[in-house]
Amino acid sequence: MGEQVSKPLWKQLLVPITLVIIFVLLVWGVYRIQRSFQVQPNLDVAIPEISNTQEDSINLTGKTASDATVTINDKKIAVNKDGNFTYLYILNPGENKIIFKAKKDSSEPTTVEKIVVREPKPIVTTSPSSGPSLQNVSNNSGLTTSGPAENIGIIGLAGIIISSGLYFKSLKKTKKIIPSYKLFT
């Protein structure tokens, strides 16, 4: 019988290794093609980049893809069939960073970041002599007053001093002090 010549090991493994490499590259290519078709959803938000307000809350509205999931600061928000969403956001005093995210299936999320600054409201007070007066709220030193509101205390104090002086001057003239229980009898 004839002798069979054995092939070297590398020649025996060349075809299976080549097929495995081709298979891995094929799977990787299909995955990359699928990811290229996954588009991030559009996300439109209806507030300016930086907003200032004196209100305690703000109504956040926007539009995205109807099948997208929307979160505002990691809180899931309902999206209607047209892709519109609305959310009443309670503002903290000072700067509020609001992060909107829209995600569709396994695509990367679309992110929009907005900043809303809640400013303190001015306090309106009224005085009997001059009508309304505004008091501005200062960030670091409490209340600051402006206008005639700060003069009321000074005028009242001056009136008390003058009245007391006139009363005691009239007592010196009469030199007679009448007890208070005799005044009304």
C-alpha positions in Angstrom: 0.0 0.0 0.0 1.1 3.5 -0.5 2.3 5.7 2.1 0.2 8.8 2.8 2.1 12.0 3.3 0.7 14.0 6.2 0.3 17.7 5.7 2.0 20.0 8.2 -0.2 21.3 11.0 -0.3 24.9 9.9 -1.7 23.8 6.5 -4.4 21.8 8.3 -5.4 24.8 10.4 -5.2 27.5 7.7 -8.7 27.0 6.2 -10.6 26.8 9.6 -8.8 29.8 11.0 -9.4 31.8 7.8 -13.1 30.9 8.0 -13.4 32.0 11.6 -11.7 35.3 10.9 -14.1 35.9 7.9 -17.1 35.0 10.1 -16.0 37.5 12.9 -15.4 40.3 10.4 -18.8 39.6 8.8 -20.6 39.8 12.2 -18.7 43.0 13.1 -19.7 44.5 9.8 -23.4 43.7 10.2 -23.3 45.2 13.7 -21.7 48.4 12.4 -24.2 48.7 9.6 -27.1 48.3 12.0 -25.7 51.0 14.3 -25.3 53.4 11.4 -29.1 53.2 10.7 -29.9 54.0 14.4 -30.3 57.7 14.4 -30.5 59.8 17.6 -34.0 61.4 18.0 -34.4 65.1 17.5 -35.1 67.0 20.7 -36.5 70.6 20.7 -37.1 72.4 24.0 -39.1 75.6 24.2 -37.0 77.7 26.6 -34.0 79.9 25.9 -30.4 78.7 26.8 -30.3 80.8 30.0 -33.6 82.1 31.4 -34.3 84.3 34.4 -37.7 84.2 36.2 -39.2 85.2 39.5 -41.8 82.4 39.3 -41.7 79.4 41.6 -42.2 77.0 38.7 -41.8 76.8 34.9 -43.7 74.8 32.3 -41.2 72.9 30.2 -42.4 71.9 26.8 -40.8 70.2 23.8 -41.0 67.9 20.9 -39.1 64.7 20.0 -39.8 61.4 18.1 -43.1 59.8 19.1 -41.4 56.5 20.1 -38.6 58.2 22.1 -38.2 58.1 25.9 -37.8 61.6 27.4 -36.2 62.3 30.8 -35.8 65.6 32.6 -33.1 65.5 35.3 -33.4 61.7 35.2 -37.3 61.7 35.7 -39.2 60.0 33.0 -41.7 62.2 31.2 -44.7 61.1 29.1 -44.6 61.7 25.4 -47.8 61.8 23.4 -48.4 60.2 20.0 -47.1 63.3 18.2 -43.9 63.4 20.2 -44.9 66.4 22.3 -44.2 66.6 26.0 -44.9 69.0 28.9 -43.8 69.1 32.5 -44.3 71.5 35.4 -40.8 71.9 36.9 -40.5 73.4 40.5 -37.6 75.8 40.6 -35.2 76.2 43.5 -33.9 79.7 44.4 -30.9 80.6 42.3 -29.5 78.6 39.4 -31.4 75.5 38.2 -29.7 73.2 35.7 -32.2 71.2 33.7 -31.0 68.3 31.5 -33.3 66.9 28.9 -32.6 63.5 27.3 -34.4 61.7 24.5 -33.5 58.1 23.7 -34.8 55.8 21.0 -34.2 52.1 21.2 -30.5 51.4 21.7 -29.3 54.6 20.1 -27.2 57.2 22.0 -29.4 59.7 23.8 -29.9 63.3 22.5 -29.1 65.7 25.4 -30.1 69.3 25.8 -29.0 71.3 28.8 -30.8 74.5 29.9 -30.2 76.8 32.9 -33.0 78.7 34.6 -32.2 81.3 37.3 -35.0 81.9 39.8 -34.6 85.5 41.1 -36.2 86.6 44.3 -39.5 88.6 43.9 -39.5 92.2 45.0 -41.6 92.9 48.2 -44.2 95.6 47.9 -45.2 97.5 51.1 -47.5 100.4 51.6 -47.2 103.3 53.9 -50.1 105.5 55.0 -48.5 108.8 53.8 -47.0 107.9 50.5 -48.6 104.8 49.0 -46.7 101.8 47.7 -43.0 101.5 48.1 -40.7 98.8 46.7 -38.2 97.0 48.8 -35.4 95.2 47.0 -34.2 91.8 48.2 -30.5 91.7 48.5 -28.6 88.4 48.2 -26.3 88.9 51.1 -27.5 91.6 53.5 -31.2 91.0 54.0 -33.8 93.6 53.1 -32.9 97.0 51.8 -35.5 99.7 51.7 -35.9 102.7 49.5 -38.1 105.7 49.4 -40.4 107.1 52.1 -40.8 103.8 54.0 -37.6 104.4 56.0 -38.7 107.9 57.0 -41.9 106.9 58.8 -40.0 105.8 61.9 -38.0 109.0 62.1 -41.1 111.2 61.6 -43.0 109.2 64.3 -40.1 109.5 66.8 -39.8 113.2 66.2 -43.6 113.6 66.8 -43.4 111.7 70.1 -40.4 113.9 71.3 -42.2 117.2 70.3 -45.5 116.1 72.0 -43.6 115.1 75.2 -41.8 118.5 75.2 -45.0 120.5 74.8 -46.8 118.4 77.5 -44.0 119.0 80.1 -43.8 122.7 79.2 -47.5 123.1 79.8 -47.1 121.3 83.2 -44.4 123.8 84.3 -46.7 126.7 83.6 -49.5 125.4 85.7 -47.2 124.0 88.4 -50.0 121.9 89.5 -50.1 118.3 88.7 -53.6 116.9 88.7 -53.8 113.2 89.5 -55.2 111.2 86.5 -58.2 109.8 88.4 -59.4 113.4 89.1 -59.3 114.3 85.4 -62.3 112.2 84.4 -64.5 112.8 87.5 
